[in-house]
């Protein structure tokens, strides 16, 4: 019963984001339809690419939005008091420089303020980042530093960010309508691609959405996503959707429960089904009849290669 409730909570932010930063309507769904068949031969590579493409924007957004919970720096005594910068050490190494435009000059993070973060080997939440990200068009309800509940909505720009999860640096670029909301026992993060975006070598379709949420009572996290992408390595387009919310522990990057479906041409598919927090099964339908034709037992570490 609890997981059904969580699936409903996860779905809500994507609906709310439909009108955020997109002229009052959700961006058009990506045009490319799945045009490459999924087989036992390519299923593992396709599953890994799809999972990274769907999940990585939410992981990056989580790190960027952590900066609205950093204590505001003291404005300089000379120069423009609305523009303030501060250097911050990464939780697990490296550093970042945040430039904050306090538009109303009230010394607080409020609606209309903008943020630019320049990463230098900045390491947090299992990723190491370089490059620049920006938040603008911000709407903030409540105080992220003092309020028990608050909301931050913004346009998140990944301006040539590189990320490394342990398998080498990869590129991420694009613009996303993002929403982070803290409730009494839940922190919700959801985002939608505004226009096409880049995740690694893949092109994420406009309107593709994902999210990552955290629960304070049991230290669990959940991921969900739906969208399409084009992968030049696999030679075409695929779609992905969350069948059951991917649920795991907050301090681990990958889930231990759920179902994540990747669709190819002619009804073919591969479904990622976690066995535990480290192992997964890939269920392959290679003829489009809706039945499992083959199963590959593997693990998250292999999938992320």
C-alpha positions as CSV (number, residue, x, y, z in Angstrom):
1,X,0.0,0.0,0.0
2,X,2.8,2.4,0.8
3,X,4.4,2.0,-2.6
4,X,1.1,2.8,-4.3
5,X,0.9,6.1,-2.3
6,X,4.5,6.9,-3.3
7,X,3.8,6.4,-7.0
8,X,0.9,8.9,-6.8
9,X,3.2,11.5,-5.0
10,X,5.8,11.1,-7.7
11,X,3.4,11.7,-10.5
12,X,2.1,14.9,-9.1
13,X,5.2,17.1,-9.6
14,X,5.4,16.3,-13.4
15,X,1.8,17.6,-13.7
16,X,2.7,20.7,-11.8
17,X,5.8,21.2,-14.0
18,X,3.7,21.1,-17.1
19,X,3.1,24.8,-16.8
20,X,6.5,25.8,-15.5
21,X,8.7,27.6,-17.9
22,X,6.9,26.4,-21.0
23,X,4.3,29.0,-21.8
24,X,1.5,27.3,-19.8
25,X,1.8,23.9,-21.5
26,X,4.1,20.9,-21.3
27,X,6.6,20.9,-24.1
28,X,5.9,18.8,-27.1
29,X,6.8,15.1,-26.8
30,X,9.9,14.1,-28.6
31,X,9.2,13.4,-32.2
32,X,11.5,10.4,-32.7
33,X,9.6,7.1,-32.3
34,X,11.4,3.9,-31.3
35,X,13.0,2.6,-34.5
36,X,15.6,0.1,-33.3
37,X,14.6,-3.4,-32.2
38,X,15.7,-4.6,-28.8
39,X,17.2,-8.1,-28.8
40,X,19.2,-10.3,-26.4
41,X,22.3,-9.0,-28.1
42,X,21.8,-5.3,-27.5
43,X,19.4,-5.3,-24.5
44,X,22.1,-4.7,-21.8
45,X,23.6,-1.8,-23.7
46,X,20.2,-0.3,-24.4
47,X,19.0,-0.7,-20.8
48,X,22.1,1.0,-19.5
49,X,21.9,3.9,-21.9
50,X,18.2,4.4,-21.2
51,X,18.6,4.3,-17.5
52,X,21.4,6.8,-17.5
53,X,19.7,9.1,-19.9
54,X,16.5,9.1,-17.9
55,X,18.0,9.3,-14.4
56,X,21.1,11.6,-14.8
57,X,19.2,14.9,-15.3
58,X,17.5,14.4,-11.9
59,X,20.8,13.5,-10.2
60,X,22.4,16.6,-11.6
61,X,19.4,18.8,-10.7
62,X,19.6,17.5,-7.2
63,X,23.2,18.7,-6.8
64,X,22.5,22.2,-8.4
65,X,19.4,22.8,-6.2
66,X,21.3,22.0,-3.1
67,X,22.8,25.4,-3.5
68,X,19.5,27.2,-2.6
69,X,20.0,25.6,0.8
70,X,23.5,27.1,1.3
71,X,23.7,29.9,3.8
72,X,23.6,33.2,1.8
73,X,27.1,34.9,1.8
74,X,27.6,38.3,3.2
75,X,27.4,41.0,0.5
76,X,30.6,42.8,-0.2
77,X,31.1,46.3,1.2
78,X,32.0,47.7,-2.2
79,X,30.7,47.1,-5.7
80,X,27.2,45.9,-6.6
81,X,25.6,44.5,-3.4
82,X,23.1,42.5,-5.5
83,X,25.9,40.3,-7.0
84,X,27.5,38.1,-4.5
85,X,29.9,35.2,-5.0
86,X,31.3,32.5,-2.6
87,X,33.5,29.5,-3.0
88,X,32.3,26.2,-1.6
89,X,34.0,22.9,-1.0
90,X,32.4,19.8,-2.4
91,X,31.1,17.3,0.2
92,X,33.4,14.7,-1.2
93,X,36.1,16.8,-2.8
94,X,36.6,19.6,-5.3
95,X,35.0,23.0,-5.2
96,X,32.4,25.3,-6.7
97,X,31.9,29.0,-7.0
98,X,28.3,30.2,-6.7
99,X,27.4,33.6,-8.1
100,X,24.1,34.8,-6.6
101,X,22.1,37.8,-8.0
102,X,20.0,39.0,-5.1
103,X,17.7,40.9,-7.3
104,X,15.6,42.6,-4.6
105,X,18.7,43.0,-2.3
106,X,17.0,41.6,0.7
107,X,19.8,39.2,1.7
108,X,17.5,36.2,1.2
109,X,16.9,33.6,-1.5
110,X,13.6,34.8,-3.0
111,X,11.7,34.7,-6.3
112,X,13.5,36.3,-9.2
113,X,17.0,35.7,-7.8
114,X,19.4,34.0,-10.2
115,X,22.2,31.6,-9.4
116,X,25.3,30.5,-11.4
117,X,27.4,27.6,-10.2
118,X,30.9,26.9,-11.7
119,X,32.0,23.4,-10.7
120,X,35.7,22.4,-10.5
121,X,36.0,18.6,-9.8
122,X,33.0,19.1,-7.4
123,X,32.1,15.8,-5.9
124,X,28.7,15.0,-4.3
125,X,26.1,12.3,-4.3
126,X,28.2,9.9,-6.2
127,X,29.1,12.3,-9.1
128,X,32.0,14.6,-9.9
129,X,31.1,17.7,-11.8
130,X,32.9,20.3,-13.9
131,X,31.5,23.1,-16.0
132,X,28.7,25.6,-15.3
133,X,25.0,25.4,-14.3
134,X,22.5,28.2,-13.8
135,X,19.1,28.7,-12.2
136,X,16.9,31.6,-13.4
137,X,13.2,32.3,-13.7
138,X,13.1,31.3,-10.0
139,X,9.9,31.1,-7.9
140,X,10.5,30.4,-4.2
141,X,7.7,29.9,-1.7
142,X,9.1,29.8,1.8
143,X,12.6,30.0,3.0
144,X,14.7,26.9,2.1
145,X,17.0,27.6,5.1
146,X,14.4,28.0,7.8
147,X,11.0,26.8,6.6
148,X,9.7,23.3,7.3
149,X,8.0,23.3,3.9
150,X,9.1,25.2,0.9
151,X,9.0,25.2,-2.9
152,X,11.6,26.2,-5.5
153,X,10.8,26.3,-9.2
154,X,13.3,27.4,-11.8
155,X,14.7,27.0,-15.3
156,X,17.8,24.9,-14.9
157,X,20.5,25.4,-17.5
158,X,23.3,22.8,-17.9
159,X,25.8,24.9,-19.7
160,X,28.2,22.2,-20.9
161,X,28.5,20.3,-17.6
162,X,30.5,17.2,-17.4
163,X,29.7,14.5,-14.9
164,X,31.7,11.4,-13.8
165,X,30.0,8.5,-11.9
166,X,33.2,6.5,-11.9
167,X,33.2,5.4,-15.5
168,X,34.8,8.5,-17.0
169,X,33.6,12.1,-17.8
170,X,30.4,12.5,-19.9
171,X,28.7,15.6,-21.1
172,X,25.3,17.0,-20.1
173,X,23.7,20.1,-21.6
174,X,20.2,21.5,-22.0
175,X,17.4,23.4,-20.2
176,X,14.9,21.9,-17.8
177,X,11.9,23.2,-15.9
178,X,12.7,22.0,-12.4
179,X,10.8,21.9,-9.1
180,X,12.0,21.0,-5.7
181,X,9.6,20.8,-2.8
182,X,10.2,20.0,0.8
183,X,7.2,18.7,2.7
184,X,7.1,17.5,6.3
185,X,8.4,14.0,5.6
186,X,9.2,14.1,1.8
187,X,11.5,16.1,-0.5
188,X,10.3,16.0,-4.1
189,X,12.4,16.8,-7.1
190,X,11.0,16.7,-10.7
191,X,12.0,18.1,-14.0
192,X,11.0,18.3,-17.7
193,X,13.3,18.9,-20.6
194,X,12.5,22.2,-22.4
195,X,13.8,21.5,-25.9
196,X,16.2,18.7,-26.6
197,X,19.0,18.0,-24.1
198,X,22.3,16.0,-24.2
199,X,23.1,13.2,-21.7
200,X,26.4,11.5,-22.6
201,X,26.3,10.8,-26.3
202,X,22.5,10.7,-26.4
203,X,19.9,13.3,-27.3
204,X,17.0,13.5,-24.8
205,X,13.7,14.5,-26.4
206,X,11.9,17.7,-25.5
207,X,9.1,17.0,-22.9
208,X,10.9,14.0,-21.4
209,X,10.6,14.1,-17.6
210,X,12.1,12.5,-14.5
211,X,12.3,12.9,-10.8
212,X,14.0,11.8,-7.6
213,X,12.4,12.0,-4.2
214,X,13.5,11.4,-0.7
215,X,11.7,10.2,2.4
216,X,12.9,11.3,5.9
217,X,11.2,8.6,7.9
218,X,12.8,5.5,6.3
219,X,15.7,7.1,4.4
220,X,14.4,5.8,1.1
221,X,14.5,7.4,-2.3
222,X,12.5,6.9,-5.5
223,X,13.1,7.6,-9.1
224,X,10.6,7.8,-12.0
225,X,10.8,9.0,-15.6
226,X,9.2,8.9,-19.0
227,X,10.4,10.1,-22.3
228,X,12.4,9.3,-25.5
229,X,15.9,9.7,-26.7
230,X,18.1,9.1,-29.7
231,X,21.3,7.0,-29.2
232,X,23.9,7.2,-32.0
233,X,25.7,4.2,-30.7
234,X,22.7,2.0,-30.8
235,X,21.7,3.6,-34.1
236,X,18.3,5.1,-33.4
237,X,15.5,6.1,-31.0
238,X,14.0,4.5,-27.9
239,X,11.4,5.3,-25.3
240,X,11.4,4.7,-21.6
241,X,8.7,4.7,-18.8
242,X,8.5,3.8,-15.2
243,X,6.2,0.9,-14.6
244,X,6.7,0.8,-10.8
245,X,8.6,3.5,-9.0
246,X,12.3,2.6,-8.7
247,X,12.8,2.7,-4.9
248,X,16.0,2.3,-2.9
249,X,18.1,3.9,-0.1
250,X,19.1,7.6,-0.2
251,X,22.8,6.9,0.3
252,X,23.0,4.5,-2.6
253,X,22.7,5.7,-6.2
254,X,20.6,2.8,-7.5
255,X,17.3,1.2,-6.4
256,X,16.4,-2.2,-5.1
257,X,12.7,-2.3,-6.2
258,X,10.7,-1.3,-9.2
259,X,10.3,-1.7,-12.9
260,X,11.8,0.5,-15.7
261,X,10.7,-0.3,-19.2
262,X,12.7,0.6,-22.4
263,X,10.8,0.3,-25.7
264,X,12.2,-0.4,-29.1
265,X,10.9,-0.9,-32.6
266,X,8.0,-3.3,-33.3
267,X,6.9,-3.6,-29.7
268,X,10.2,-5.0,-28.5
269,X,11.4,-4.1,-25.1
270,X,13.7,-4.6,-22.1
271,X,12.6,-4.1,-18.6
272,X,15.0,-3.4,-15.7
273,X,13.8,-5.2,-12.6
274,X,16.0,-4.8,-9.5
275,X,16.6,-8.0,-7.6
276,X,18.2,-6.2,-4.6
277,X,20.2,-3.0,-4.2
278,X,23.0,-4.3,-6.4
279,X,21.7,-6.9,-8.7
280,X,19.1,-6.6,-11.5
281,X,17.3,-8.8,-14.1
282,X,16.8,-7.6,-17.6
283,X,13.5,-9.0,-19.0
284,X,13.6,-9.1,-22.8
285,X,10.7,-9.2,-25.2
286,X,12.4,-9.5,-28.6
287,X,9.3,-10.2,-30.8
288,X,6.8,-7.7,-29.4
289,X,4.2,-10.2,-28.1
290,X,4.3,-8.8,-24.5
291,X,6.0,-12.0,-23.2
292,X,9.5,-12.4,-21.7
293,X,11.6,-14.2,-24.2
294,X,14.9,-14.0,-22.4
295,X,16.4,-12.9,-19.1
296,X,19.8,-11.5,-18.4
297,X,21.1,-11.4,-14.8
298,X,23.5,-8.6,-14.2
299,X,24.2,-5.7,-11.7
300,X,24.0,-2.0,-11.6
301,X,27.8,-1.6,-11.8
302,X,27.8,-3.4,-15.2
303,X,24.8,-1.4,-16.4
304,X,26.6,1.9,-15.7
305,X,29.6,1.0,-17.9
